[in-house]
């Protein structure tokens, strides 16, 4: 089981934002707390984009 602190938001190219740890394969199954953290990252990024902030 991976630490929740490894979840980040990345901006690899224009109009693409990725939330996750970048290493988990999902072999251990979906972990609800980690899914919630990634969803929070996504929601925060959407809010920032709506407000005109494009940098992470």
GIRA-V473648 format. One record per backbone hydrogen bond with DSSP energy under -0.5 kcal/mol. CO is the residue of the C=O (numbers start at 1). NH is the residue of the N-H. If there is no record, write none. Layout:
# GIRA-V473648
CO	NH
CO	NH
This chain:
# GIRA-V473648
3	6
4	7
8	20
10	18
13	16
16	13
18	10
20	8
26	29
30	32
31	34
31	35
32	36
33	37
34	38
35	39
36	40
37	41
38	42
39	43
40	44
41	45
42	46
43	47
44	48
45	49
46	50
47	51
48	53
49	52
52	54
